Amino acid sequence: MQKESFNELQNALEKVVYPANKTKIIEMSKSLNAPSEAIKALEKIPDKEYQSSSDVLQEFKGIKGFAHLLGM
C-alpha cells in the first residue's frame, strides 16, 4: 500500500464510531471514499469488534507489506 493511501485509511478510521465490527468499518471507510487499496486491506483484518482506530491499525502488523507503514 502506498503511504498516501495508508494516510487516507487512517483518516477514515478516525471518523468511525467505535466500538465497530469489521463490516461497519469497511462500510464507513467506503462512504468516506477511502482508496480501493485501503478497502482491500481492511477486508484482510479479522472479523471482530474493534474499540478504536488504533486497534484496527494494529491488525496491519500481521499483514505482509504493511509493517513499514506502521513504522516497524
C-alpha positions in Angstrom: 0.0 0.0 0.0 1.2 3.5 -0.8 1.9 5.8 2.1 -0.7 8.3 0.7 -3.4 5.6 0.7 -2.5 4.5 4.2 -2.8 8.1 5.4 -6.3 8.3 3.8 -7.2 5.0 5.5 -6.0 6.4 8.9 -8.2 9.5 8.4 -11.2 7.4 7.5 -10.7 5.1 10.5 -10.6 8.1 12.9 -14.1 9.0 11.8 -15.6 5.6 12.5 -17.7 5.5 15.7 -16.3 2.7 17.9 -16.9 0.1 19.0 -17.3 -1.2 15.5 -17.1 -4.5 13.7 -15.2 -5.2 10.5 -18.3 -4.8 8.3 -19.2 -1.4 9.8 -15.6 -0.2 9.5 -15.4 -1.2 5.8 -18.8 0.4 5.1 -17.9 3.6 6.8 -14.5 3.7 5.0 -16.2 3.3 1.7 -18.7 6.1 2.4 -15.7 8.3 3.3 -14.2 7.5 -0.1 -11.2 5.6 1.2 -9.0 4.3 -1.7 -9.9 0.8 -3.0 -6.4 -0.3 -1.9 -7.3 0.6 1.6 -10.7 -1.2 1.4 -8.9 -4.4 0.2 -6.6 -4.2 3.1 -9.5 -3.8 5.6 -11.0 -7.0 4.1 -7.9 -8.9 5.4 -8.3 -8.0 9.0 -10.1 -10.4 11.4 -13.8 -10.2 11.7 -14.2 -8.9 15.3 -15.3 -5.8 17.2 -12.7 -3.0 17.4 -12.6 -0.4 20.2 -10.6 2.3 18.3 -8.8 3.1 15.1 -5.6 2.1 16.8 -7.0 -1.4 17.4 -7.7 -1.7 13.6 -4.3 -0.4 12.7 -2.6 -3.0 15.0 -4.1 -5.7 12.8 -1.9 -4.5 9.9 1.2 -5.6 11.7 0.4 -9.2 10.7 -0.4 -8.4 7.1 2.6 -8.6 4.7 3.6 -5.3 3.2 2.1 -3.1 6.0 4.5 -3.1 8.8 6.7 -0.5 7.2 3.7 1.9 7.1 3.3 1.5 10.8 7.0 2.4 11.4 8.0 -1.2 12.2 
